[in-house]
Amino acid sequence: MNASSARLVHSLRGRLRQGAPSLVINVDHPSPSLVEHLGRLPLEAVMFDTEQGSPDFETVENMARAARVAGVCSLVRTFNAEPWAIERLLFRGVDGLVVPRAESIADVHRVVDSFRYCLPGGPQDKLLVVQLEHINLARDVRKLAQIEGIDCVFIGPVDLSKSMGHFGDYRHPAVAEVIDECIGALRSASVPVGMLVKPGDIDAWIGKGVSFLYAHANDFLDLGAQLLRGRIDAASRP
């Protein structure tokens, strides 16, 4: 890892530990040029999504290069928590991983061990974010908070709600209660927390101690189009 990439990693890690709100944008498209553009906006990191998105391994490499050109921290979400997937994506030039699909404490230990195995000389120069998105792991959140080597626990509310039988409704009171309990337990242990945010709920999540504020580039496009459409329609009225 070059010195500038290491500085980006340590800067983001420091912000998260201090509880400073940090904006992380899912690029949503397999596009190095979009990464370069986003990287020049006021945000802390870009994320390439191989779990729900379409970038292949070569595209991830090129997107990571674009992030370095723009001077922004790059994370890639793996498509599973298997050691081979962690290894292959970690070596694509990214600054860190977001690992989903860990459903137990044993799964998380395996993720951390695989991450460290890939970086015997310097795991501190890469970020590791683990997703909490299953009720089984939520029930063991205090044990999760004690695992060393995790820079942030990112709560996946949609999949968490599915694991609780609420079919993606993460605003259901039972799901909201579990999310609040997890945030409280993690923050009490000084573990940074991530959450999907929308324009209408950012203040609330920051107030609860969430510092890894995750959003989608497509949301930016939607908001921009709606704003322009509203102004055009208003200007066109007789």
C-alpha positions as semicolon CSV with decimal commas, in nm:
position;residue;x (nm);y (nm);z (nm)
1;M;0,000;0,000;0,000
2;N;0,131;0,344;-0,086
3;A;0,162;0,619;0,174
4;S;-0,132;0,823;0,047
5;S;-0,368;0,524;0,067
6;A;-0,251;0,449;0,419
7;R;-0,321;0,809;0,519
8;L;-0,675;0,783;0,383
9;V;-0,735;0,465;0,580
10;H;-0,600;0,606;0,905
11;S;-0,795;0,928;0,855
12;L;-1,125;0,745;0,810
13;R;-1,053;0,508;1,096
14;G;-0,978;0,804;1,321
15;R;-1,297;0,983;1,223
16;L;-1,505;0,675;1,292
17;R;-1,347;0,616;1,631
18;Q;-1,406;0,977;1,727
19;G;-1,770;0,950;1,624
20;A;-1,723;1,211;1,349
21;P;-1,997;1,171;1,082
22;S;-1,839;1,015;0,774
23;L;-2,018;0,988;0,441
24;V;-1,971;0,665;0,245
25;I;-2,128;0,643;-0,100
26;N;-2,214;0,321;-0,282
27;V;-2,118;0,402;-0,642
28;D;-2,404;0,176;-0,767
29;H;-2,248;0,145;-1,116
30;P;-1,936;-0,033;-1,244
31;S;-1,782;0,297;-1,353
32;P;-1,429;0,424;-1,277
33;S;-1,518;0,766;-1,415
34;L;-1,810;0,795;-1,173
35;V;-1,579;0,693;-0,888
36;E;-1,335;0,967;-0,986
37;H;-1,614;1,225;-0,994
38;L;-1,763;1,116;-0,661
39;G;-1,418;1,113;-0,505
40;R;-1,391;1,487;-0,557
41;L;-1,711;1,557;-0,367
42;P;-1,718;1,620;0,011
43;L;-1,731;1,259;0,130
44;E;-1,497;1,022;0,313
45;A;-1,518;0,699;0,112
46;V;-1,666;0,532;-0,192
47;M;-1,788;0,173;-0,188
48;F;-1,795;-0,076;-0,476
49;D;-2,068;-0,333;-0,433
50;T;-2,000;-0,687;-0,554
51;E;-2,275;-0,832;-0,336
52;Q;-2,572;-0,659;-0,498
53;G;-2,397;-0,476;-0,782
54;S;-2,235;-0,587;-1,109
55;P;-1,861;-0,495;-1,102
56;D;-1,626;-0,783;-1,176
57;F;-1,277;-0,820;-1,031
58;E;-1,102;-0,624;-1,305
59;T;-1,355;-0,342;-1,278
60;V;-1,299;-0,326;-0,903
61;E;-0,927;-0,278;-0,971
62;N;-0,996;0,005;-1,215
63;M;-1,242;0,169;-0,976
64;A;-0,983;0,149;-0,698
65;R;-0,733;0,322;-0,928
66;A;-0,986;0,597;-0,997
67;A;-1,038;0,643;-0,623
68;R;-0,663;0,684;-0,573
69;V;-0,653;0,945;-0,850
70;A;-0,934;1,136;-0,677
71;G;-0,774;1,096;-0,334
72;V;-1,066;0,919;-0,165
73;C;-1,077;0,603;0,045
74;S;-1,212;0,299;-0,144
75;L;-1,403;0,007;0,007
76;V;-1,543;-0,299;-0,166
77;R;-1,837;-0,502;-0,037
78;T;-1,765;-0,869;-0,086
79;F;-2,029;-1,103;-0,225
80;N;-1,992;-1,343;0,067
81;A;-1,787;-1,394;0,381
82;E;-1,577;-1,685;0,252
83;P;-1,197;-1,658;0,294
84;W;-1,129;-1,693;-0,080
85;A;-1,364;-1,404;-0,165
86;I;-1,207;-1,186;0,104
87;E;-0,858;-1,262;-0,027
88;R;-0,936;-1,208;-0,393
89;L;-1,113;-0,874;-0,344
90;L;-0,870;-0,741;-0,083
91;F;-0,587;-0,772;-0,335
92;R;-0,761;-0,556;-0,596
93;G;-0,602;-0,237;-0,468
94;V;-0,888;-0,122;-0,243
95;D;-0,839;0,040;0,095
96;G;-1,071;-0,193;0,281
97;L;-1,356;-0,439;0,283
98;V;-1,720;-0,440;0,385
99;V;-1,809;-0,803;0,457
100;P;-2,175;-0,916;0,462
101;R;-2,344;-1,250;0,533
102;A;-2,183;-1,323;0,869
103;E;-2,458;-1,474;1,082
104;S;-2,272;-1,578;1,397
105;I;-1,979;-1,488;1,618
106;A;-1,789;-1,782;1,468
107;D;-1,850;-1,636;1,120
108;V;-1,711;-1,299;1,229
109;H;-1,399;-1,457;1,381
110;R;-1,344;-1,637;1,053
111;V;-1,374;-1,306;0,863
112;V;-1,122;-1,133;1,091
113;D;-0,880;-1,427;1,068
114;S;-0,905;-1,431;0,687
115;F;-0,848;-1,055;0,672
116;R;-0,538;-1,075;0,890
117;Y;-0,405;-1,375;0,698
118;C;-0,405;-1,166;0,380
119;L;-0,216;-0,880;0,550
120;P;0,050;-1,035;0,774
121;G;0,267;-0,725;0,760
122;G;0,012;-0,450;0,802
123;P;-0,358;-0,508;0,867
124;Q;-0,367;-0,165;1,028
125;D;-0,334;-0,008;0,681
126;K;-0,663;-0,153;0,558
127;L;-1,015;-0,107;0,694
128;L;-1,243;-0,393;0,791
129;V;-1,616;-0,330;0,819
130;V;-1,840;-0,620;0,918
131;Q;-2,212;-0,614;0,851
132;L;-2,461;-0,702;1,123
133;E;-2,767;-0,816;0,933
134;H;-2,900;-1,126;1,105
135;I;-3,091;-1,159;1,430
136;N;-2,860;-1,440;1,547
137;L;-2,563;-1,203;1,537
138;A;-2,768;-0,920;1,686
139;R;-2,841;-1,137;1,989
140;D;-2,466;-1,171;2,043
141;V;-2,388;-0,805;1,978
142;R;-2,194;-0,766;2,305
143;K;-1,966;-1,053;2,207
144;L;-1,932;-0,897;1,863
145;A;-1,824;-0,569;2,021
146;Q;-1,533;-0,743;2,193
147;I;-1,377;-0,888;1,876
148;E;-1,053;-0,707;1,794
149;G;-0,966;-0,604;1,441
150;I;-1,303;-0,466;1,332
151;D;-1,304;-0,098;1,241
152;C;-1,681;-0,061;1,213
153;V;-1,999;-0,267;1,241
154;F;-2,240;-0,172;0,966
155;I;-2,599;-0,261;1,048
156;G;-2,790;-0,388;0,745
157;P;-3,149;-0,303;0,841
158;V;-3,328;-0,462;0,545
159;D;-3,169;-0,805;0,579
160;L;-3,194;-0,784;0,958
161;S;-3,567;-0,730;0,924
162;K;-3,592;-1,028;0,688
163;S;-3,414;-1,250;0,939
164;M;-3,675;-1,141;1,196
165;G;-3,966;-1,229;0,968
166;H;-4,058;-0,873;0,870
167;F;-3,972;-0,901;0,499
168;G;-3,757;-0,591;0,460
169;D;-3,964;-0,358;0,679
170;Y;-3,680;-0,218;0,888
171;R;-3,910;0,048;1,032
172;H;-4,116;-0,219;1,209
173;P;-4,106;-0,142;1,585
174;A;-3,949;-0,478;1,669
175;V;-3,671;-0,426;1,416
176;A;-3,616;-0,065;1,522
177;E;-3,582;-0,180;1,883
178;V;-3,315;-0,437;1,793
179;I;-3,126;-0,179;1,585
180;D;-3,127;0,071;1,873
181;E;-3,009;-0,199;2,115
182;C;-2,724;-0,293;1,882
183;I;-2,616;0,068;1,835
184;G;-2,620;0,123;2,210
185;A;-2,417;-0,190;2,284
186;L;-2,159;-0,118;2,014
187;R;-2,115;0,247;2,107
188;S;-2,083;0,155;2,476
189;A;-1,786;-0,058;2,372
190;S;-1,649;0,228;2,156
191;V;-1,711;0,034;1,834
192;P;-1,803;0,262;1,540
193;V;-2,143;0,193;1,385
194;G;-2,265;0,225;1,028
195;M;-2,618;0,261;0,894
196;L;-2,803;0,321;0,569
197;V;-2,920;0,682;0,578
198;K;-3,180;0,886;0,392
199;P;-3,217;1,266;0,380
200;G;-3,498;1,257;0,634
201;D;-3,326;1,047;0,900
202;I;-2,960;1,155;0,899
203;D;-2,995;1,375;1,208
204;A;-3,160;1,093;1,401
205;W;-2,886;0,840;1,322
206;I;-2,608;1,084;1,404
207;G;-2,786;1,158;1,731
208;K;-2,775;0,787;1,816
209;G;-2,401;0,773;1,759
210;V;-2,381;0,640;1,403
211;S;-2,069;0,768;1,227
212;F;-2,045;0,550;0,910
213;L;-2,326;0,713;0,712
214;Y;-2,396;0,500;0,406
215;A;-2,595;0,617;0,103
216;H;-2,632;0,539;-0,267
217;A;-2,520;0,741;-0,568
218;N;-2,856;0,659;-0,724
219;D;-3,022;0,847;-0,438
220;F;-2,817;1,155;-0,533
221;L;-2,940;1,124;-0,892
222;D;-3,300;1,080;-0,780
223;L;-3,286;1,380;-0,547
224;G;-3,122;1,599;-0,810
225;A;-3,375;1,504;-1,076
226;Q;-3,669;1,564;-0,840
227;L;-3,530;1,904;-0,740
228;L;-3,481;2,013;-1,100
229;R;-3,818;1,872;-1,207
230;G;-3,990;2,062;-0,927
231;R;-3,824;2,389;-1,027
232;I;-3,901;2,334;-1,394
233;D;-4,265;2,256;-1,320
234;A;-4,292;2,560;-1,091
235;A;-4,140;2,789;-1,355
236;S;-4,372;2,650;-1,624
237;R;-4,695;2,723;-1,440
238;P;-4,896;3,015;-1,586
